[in-house]
Amino acid sequence: MAVELKVPQSGESITEVQIGEWRKAEGDYVEVDEVLVEIETDKAAIELPAPSSGILKKILKKNGEEAAVGDVIGMLEEGEAPAEDSKPAEKAEKAEKTEKAPPEKSEAPKQEKSEKPAKTAEKPAKAAEKTAKPETEQRVMPAAQRILSQAGVDASEVEGTGPGGRVLKEDAQRAADEAQAAPKPASKPAAPADEAPSAPPEPSDEPGREEEVVPMTPMRKAIARNLVYAQQNAALLTTFNEIDMSAVMEMRSHFKDAFLKKHGVKLGFMSFFVKASVEALKAIPAVNARIDGNHIVYRKYNDIGIAVGGGRGLVVPILRNAERMSFAEIEATIADFGERAQKNKIDLSELQGGTFTISNGGIYGSMLSTPIVNAPQSGILGMHNIQQRAVVADDGQIVARPMMYIALTYDHRLVDGREAVTFLRHIKEVLERPERLLLEI
C-alpha cells in the first residue's frame, strides 16, 4: 500500500518549510522510524522518519524546494525488505516485461495520450480552489478586529501568526502601530525585505568574477525579518562599560580542575555572566519586561537566551528560570546547546520565549559591537574579547589588566538611560568582586 509522506506540523506559527537533504534515494528500502529527509523551518531543522517499512517510490519535493505544512513530498510503498537472492530474478522479470511491452502499447497509443490531458486539467482548477480558500476563510479574533477597526486597517492585509493563520491581538497591534508610524507614500512602496523575488537573479559567469545564487533558508529569512522588525519598531540605544576580569579569571583558574572533576563540565565565563545578569535583572526589572500594546509586562522570572552559532545560522536557545540554576547546570546546558546547534538538533520549544539575551561575540574576536534586541524583549547584553590593557590601579599605578568591553542594547521606550547605566554597573561590580554572587548583593 502506498503511504503519503507529508510535511508535519512543526509549531503554531510555522506554515512553510524548506526541504533539506534527502537521506534516502528513490528505490531505497527503509525501516520504520528511519530518517528519510531533513525539513528546515524558520526556527530549526527537523527530521521526517519513515511511518512504516517499505521502499521510497517517489520524491515529489527535492532539496531546496519550499512546501507548506501538510504537503505531500514523497511516496512510500509499504512492504518487507527484498531478499538479496531474489533481486537477479526480479531484474530478469522486469527485462522480459520491457521486451514484451512494445506490442501491447501499440494497440491504442493515441487514445491514451488524449485522455491524460483531460484528467490533469482538473488538477489546476482544484489547486486554484485550495489557494483561494485561505483568503476567504481568514479568521480574525474579536480583540484583533477591534484594534484593526480603530486603526482603519483592513484585516486582509494583516498576516496572522495564530493557528491556521488566525489574526491575533498581537498581529493587529503590530499592524496598527506600523500603519500609524508609516508616512503615506506618494508612490507604490517597495516590497518587504523578506519577500521572495519573482525570479532569482542571474549570476555573473564572467571569468574571474563568477557568482553563485542560492535561495535563503527559512531560518535566515526569519533572522532577517526579526532584525528588521526590531530596528523599525523599537527605540534602540546602546550603552557601554568595561570590566576588569582579573578576579573572575583567577577564580576560574583556581577551581576549574575541581569543577570539572565534580560536575563533568568545564567552568567557563558564560555562567558568571548569566548569574550576574540575573542579579542585574532583579535590580532593574524594566530590562526584563516587555511592551504589550499600551501596557508593560514585568516578568518575575528570568528566561535568558544564549546566542549560539548553529550549522545554518544563529539560534538563541533559552535557559528557563535561570535564577534557579547553579553554575554547573548553566555550563552543562550551554555546552549541550552548542553541540546540538552544530547538528541542527535544537528543539523548537527550546527557542521560543525568553526575557533577556546574552550574545558572546568575544569568542570570534570581537572587540566592540552594538547587538540588536531580540523582539519582543527589551534588552540584550553583548560580551566581547578579553584584552590586556593599561589601566590606572587604585594606588595610582598604571598596570596591565585583562579588560572586557560590554554593551547593553535596550528599548528606550521602556528602559531609561539611567536604568541602563545602572544595569551595566551592577554587572561590572558583581564580576569584579564575584564573591558577591554567593552573598546575592
N, C-alpha and C positions, 0 to 999 in steps of 0.2 A: 504494500500500500504506500502511495506517495504521501509524504509529510511536508507541509509548507514550513520553511524557515523564516520566521518573522522577526522584525526589529522589536525587542522587548521594551516595555515601559521602564525608563531609567530615572524618572523623577517627575514631579508635577509640572515643573517649568520647562521640561525638555520635550520638544515636539519634532525636532530634526536632528539627524546624526550623519556622520560620515563613515563610510565603510573603510575599515583598515585592512590589515593583511589577512588574507585567507590562509589558514594553516593547512587546509586540505585542497586538493585539486579535483576537478570533475573526474568521476570514475573511481576515486579512492574509497576504500571501506573504512568506516569509523565505528568505534564503540560508543555506547550510550554515555553521555556526560563528557565525552572527549571534545576539546575546544575546536570549533570549526573556523571561527573568524573573530577578529577584534573589531569592535564598534567604538568609534570615537564620538564623545559628546562634548559640549562646551565646558564641561567640568572635569571629566576624567575619561579613561578608556575602560570599556567593559568587554567581557568575553562571552560569546554565544556558544553554549555547549550543545552537543547533539541530543535531541529529545529521545532518540532511540538508536539502536544499532542499525546500520544499513550502508548503502552506497550513495555518495553525493552525486546525484544525477545531473544537476544543473545549477550554475552560478548566475543569478539574474542581475546582481549588482556587484560591480568589480571594485577593486581598490581605488579609493579617491572619489567615488561617486557618492552623492547625497541621497538620503532616504528619510522617510517620515516614520514615526513610531507606528507599528502595525503593518508596514510594507513587507511584502514577500521578497526576500533577497536570494532565495535558493530553494532547491527541491531535494528531498532526501527519500530514497526508496528503501523502505524497511526490509530487513532480511538478515540472514545469518552470513557469516564470513564465508566467501567461496573457498572450497578446498583447493589446495595447491595443485594436486594431481589432475583435477578436473579442468583446469584452465586450458591446456592444449586441446582437449576435446571440444570445449566451448568455442575456442577460436576456429577450429575446423568447421563446426556447425555454422558459425557466422559466415565463414568463407563460402560454404556451399549455398547459403541463402542469398548472398550477394551475387553469386553466379546465376542463380535461377531468377533473380529479381527482374532483370530487363524484360523478358517476355510477358510477365504478369502485369507490369506497369504500362505496357504498350497498348493495352486494350482501350483505355479512355483517358489519356493524359490531359487532353484539353478540357474535359468536363471537370476534373478535379481542380484545375487551376482557376476555372471560372467561379467555382463555389467558394474558394478561400477568401477572396476579397469581400464577399457578402458577409461572411462571419466576422472578419476583422474590422469591418466598417462599423459594427456595433460597439466595439471597444472604445474608440474615441468619444462617442456620444455618452457612454457610461462614465468615462473618466471625467468628461466635462461636467456631468451632473454631480459627481463626487466633489469636484473642486469648487462648484458653485454653492454647495450646501453649507460649508463652514461660514461663508459670508452672511448668508441669510439667517443662520442659526446662532449668530453671535449672542452670547448671554452676558448681560451687564448686571452686576449685583446692585441692589437698591441704593446702598450708600454711594456706590460709584456713579450711578445715574444722577443722583442729586448733585454731586460735585461737578459733573460734566455739564449739567443743565445750567448751574450757576455761572460756570466759566464760559458757556457758549461754545463748547467743544462737541463735535459730532462723535458719537460712540464708535462709529465705523472706522474712524481714523486712529483709534487707540488700540495698541497691541496688548492683548490680555495675557497675563502670565499665570493665571489660575488654571485649575484642572479643566481640560477641554477647551482652553482658550478663553476662559471667563475673564471679564474685565473686573479686577478687584479694586478696592478703595485706593490702594497704593498706586495702581496704574492710573486711575483717574486723577489723583492728586498730582502725580508727576506730569501728566499731560496738561493739567490746568496751570501748573507752575511754568511749564515751557511756553504755553500759549500767552501767559501774562508777561513773561520776560522777553520773548522774541519780538523784535520790531517787525512791522508789517512790510514784507518785501515788495519792491516795485516790480520785480520780475519773478519768474519761477525760481524757487530756491534750489540750491544744489542738493543732490541726493545724499542721504546719510552715509557716513564713512563705512558702515558695516554692510551696506547694500552691495550685493554682488553685481558686477557689470554685466551687460547683456552678452558680451563675448570677451574671452581672455585676451589680454594684449599680446601682440605678436612679438616674440623675442628677436633680438638682433642676431644675425648669423654672420656678421662682418668679421673677417679673420682678425683675431686679437681683441675683439670687442663682443665676444659671444655672451648671450644672456640665457637664463633658464626661467621659465614661468611655471610656478606650481600653485595650486589652489590653497587658500588659507584653511587651516584646520578649524573645526568648531571651537576648540579651546582658544586658539589665537584670535578668532573673531570675538569671542566673549571677553578676552582680556582687553582688546582694543575698544570694544563698546563700553565696557565698565570704566575704563580710564577716561575716555572722552566724556562720559556721563558725569563722572566725579568732578572733572575740570569745569564743566559747564553749569553744574547745579549746586556747587558749594563755594563758599568764600575761603579758598585755601591760602594758608600762610604758614611759613616755616620759621622756626626759632632754633638756634644752635647753642651748644655748650661743649665743654671738653672735660674729660675725666682722666685723672691720674690713676692708671690701672695697676700701680705698684702693689697695693695691698691685696687685690684680687689675685694677681699673678703669683704673689708669694704664698697665699693660702692654697691656691690650686697646686702649686709645685710641691708644697709640703704634704698635702693629703691625697694627691692623685693616685698613688700606688695603693694606699689603704682603701680608697674609694672604689677603685677597680676591683680589688680583691673581694670586697664585701658585696658590692652590687652588680658586678659583672658588666659594667658600662663605664666609659671614660668620663671624667669630670671636665666639662667644657665651660666656656664663658656664657653660653646662652642661658643656662639655668640661673646664673647670677642676675642676668638682665630680666628674665621673666619674674623672678622673686622681687627685684627692685621695682619693676613696672607695677606689680600687684600692689605694693605699698604706696606707690605714687598715685595709682588709680583710686585707692581708698582715700587718700588725702585730697585729690582733685577729682571728684566724681563726674564732673562735666565732660572730662575726656573719655569717660566710659559710657556716656549717654549717646542718644541719637534723637534726631528731629523727626516727628511724625505729624505732618500737616502743621497745625498751629500749636502742637504740644511737644513737650520734651519728655522722653522716656529715660529715666535713670535706672540702670541695671545694677543690682546689688550682688552680682556675681561677675567673675572675670573669665570670659572665654577668649583666650588670647590666640590669635592666628600667627603662625610662624611661616614666613615666606620661604619656600623650598624650590630649588630648581629641579624640574622634572624632565623626563625624556622628551616631552612635547611642549614644554613651556613652564612658566612659573605657576605653582599651585600654593595655596595657603591653607593647609590643614589646621584644625583647631584643637588647642589644649582646653578641654572642657573643665570648668571650675578649677582653673589654675591655682586659685588661692588655697585649695585643699591639697595640692600636690607637693611632694617632697623633692629635693634636688635630684635624687636617683630616679624618681618617676618621670620628672621632666626630661632628663637626659635620655632615658630609655625610650620614651615616647617620641622624642625628636629624632633619635637615631633610627627608629622604626619608620617614621615618616620619610626620612631621607632615602632609606633603602628602597621602600616601596614606590616612592615618587619616580625613581630612575626606571622602574619596571612598569610604570603606569598602573599600579595596583592600589592607589588610594581610593577608598570608597567615597561615593557621593555624599553620604551623611557626614563624613569627616571634613568636608569642605564647606558645609552650609553653616550660616550664622557667624558668630564672632563679634566681640565687642571692642577689640583693640588688636592692632597688628604690630609685629616686630619684624623688620627686614634687616638682614645682616649682609650688607654689601662689602664688608671688610674681608670676607673670605675670598673675594675676587680681586682685592687690592684697592678698593675704592677709598679715597681719602675724604671725600665730602659729597653729599648728594641731597636732593630735596625730594623725598619719596612722596607718592600720591596716595591719598586716603582711599581705603577700600570701602566704598559706599555700601550701606548707609552708616558706616562707622564714622566717628568724629575725630579720630587721631591715629597716627602711625609713627612708630619710633624707628629711626634709621641708625644702625650701627655701622662703624667704619673701621679701617685697619688701624692697628696699633703701631705707632712710630716713636722712636726715641727723639724727643725734642727738648731744647733748652728751656727751662722754666726757673722762676725765682722761688727758692725754698722759703720756709718760714723764717729762717735766720738771715735772709737776705742774700744767700749764696746762689749763684747760677749753677744749676745741676741738670744732668740729663735724666729725663723720666719717660717711661712708656705712656704716651698720651693717646687718647682716642677722641675724635670728634663725634658727637651725637646730634641728631636732628629730630625735631618733632614737627611734623606737618599736621595741621589741625583745621577744623572747620570754624572759621572766625565768627560765623553766625551764632555758634553755641559756646565756644571757648574764647574767653578774653585773653589778651596778651599777658596780663599779669598771671593768670592761671597757667598758661603755657610755660612761662618762665619758671614759675614755682614748681611745676611738674618736673621739668628737666633738672632743676636744682636739687629736688628731692632724690632723683635717681643718682645724681652726681655724689651727693652726701652719703647715700647708702653704700655705693660701690667703693668710695674712697675709705669708708670705715665699714667693711662688710659684716663686722660683728653686730651691727645694728639689726641685721636680718634676724638674728636669734632673739633679740630683745623686742623686735617689731616696733622700732621707733625711727 
